[in-house]
């Protein structure tokens, strides 16, 4: 991987789908910081910011931090948000176009029962969902706005298999895109 080429890895998926597990594995492998939206919103909530203010503000704070790391510190970054809103992808596309960074989208998917069980059992941040009274579905249609070349992961498989697959796939995607850009 060419360390001079900036990369923005955009994680996507419903709560409990394994985004953070995958993001942390990618961060460790590629030496990239992981900016987790849940850490930012939890800090706001823990500081007494009202939920109706903290939740909309966490996206802005997350995106501003990622933009600072890419633009000012010239660092490749992994952003861990659900990316369920098309505006998240539009922001990432704009940032990559303006900075020359390569965008890699990674969608983590698990069925509703698995996600529900993960959410109900996890000890985590204040902003983490702890499950609901209903069992949410896989909700793949909520991510139709993601690019056609999004890397899709079935995170219901053993975690070591998922991590190995995503590291190999992301490494290959980055190398191919960088070689194509270098030959252009």
N, C-alpha and C positions, 0 to 999 in steps of 0.2 A: 504494500500500500504506500503510495506516494504521500509523505507527510506534508508536502507543500500544498497539496490540493485539499481544500476545506470540504468537509462532509457534514451534512445535517441528516441524522437518522431520526425520522419521525415515527414514534411508536403509536399504535392505534389499537383499540379494542375496548370492549365493555369491562366494567369493574369485575375483578376476579378472573380475568382471562389470562393472566400471567405476564402482562406488559413489563412490570418492574423487574421480575426475575430475569426476563430476556434482556431488558435494557442494561441491567447490572452486569450480566455475563458479557454483553457486547462491549460495555465500557471497560471492563477488566481486560478483555482481549485486545482491544484497539487503543487503550490508553486515553479514552475520551471521557470527559465528565458527563454525568447523567443529571439532567435538570428535571426534577420530579415535581409536577404541578401540585401534588398532594402535600409535599413538604411545605410549599409556599402557602397554600390555603390553611394548612394546620397551624403554621406560625401566626397567621393573621387571627385565626379563631382563638388560639391560646393567648393572644395579646388583647383580646376583648373586642375585636372587630366583629360586628354583627354579621351573621351568615348571609343575609341578603346583600351585604356589601362585599364580604370576603370572596364569595364564590365568583362573581363577575370579575373582580379585581385580580384574582389569581391567574387568569389567562394573560391579562396585560402584563403582570409582573413576570410571569414565566417567559413570555415572548420577549419582553425588554431585556431580561437577563441573557437569554440565548442570543439575541441580536448583539449585545455587548461582547459576549465571548467570541462570536464569529467576526464581527466588524472590527473591534478594537484590539482584542487579544489574539486574533487570527487562530482560533482554536476550532477544531471539529467538535461537534456536540451531539449528544443524544437527548432528545426531548421526550419526556414520558408524560403524555397526556392521553386522554381517550381518543382525541382527534375525530370525535363523532360529528363535530360541526364542520361544514365545508369551509368556514372562515379560517379554521386552523390550517387546512391544506393551502388555502389561498395565501395566507401569511407566509408559510414555508416556501411556496413557489416564488413569491415576490422576493423574499430574503435571499434565496439561492440565486435568482436572476441578478439581483443587485450586487452580490458579493462573489459570484462565480462558484459558489459552493455546489457540491453535488447533493441532490436530494435522494434519500433512500427511505421509502415507507415500508414499515413492517407491521402487519396486522396479526394480532394474536386472537385466536378463537377457541372457545370451549363451549360445550352445551350449557344450557341454563342451570341444570341441576348441579353440575360440577362447579360453575361459577358461584352459585348460591352457597354451596358447602364451603368453598374457599373463603367467601366473604364472611360467613357466619363463624368460622373458626379462626380467622386471622387476628392476631394482635398487631395493631398497627397504629397509624397516625389518627389523629382526631377526625380528619376528614374522610377516612376510609369508611365505605359502606360496610355494615356488619350483616348484610343480608336483608331481605324484606319478607313480608308475609306472603308474597307471591314468588313463584319461581320464574325468574326472567328467562326469556328465550335466548337463542344464540345471537339474534339481531344482526345478521350479516348485511341485510338490506340497509342498515343505518350507515354503512361504509361504502356505498356505491360511488361516492364522490372521490374516493382514493384513486390514484393513478393505476392504469392497467398493469404496470410492472411492479405493483406492490407485492412484497414478499409475504405470503400468507402461511401462517403456522398453526397447526392443530396442537394446542398446548395441553391436550388431554393425554398425550403420549408421555413416556418417562422423561423427566426434566433433562437428564443428560443427553438423550436423543434430540430433544428440541434445541438445546443449546448448541450441540455439535452441528446440527443442520443450519441454524441461523448464522453461526459464525462462518461456516463454509460458504453459504449463499451470499452473505453480505460482503465477505472478502472478494468473492468472484465478481459480484456486481460492481464493486468499487474499482477493481482492476480493469474490467472490461470497459466501463464508462471512461476511466482515465486514459486507457490506451486509445479509445476512439477519439477523445478530445485532443490527445496529443498528436494524432494523425490527421486532424482536420486542418 
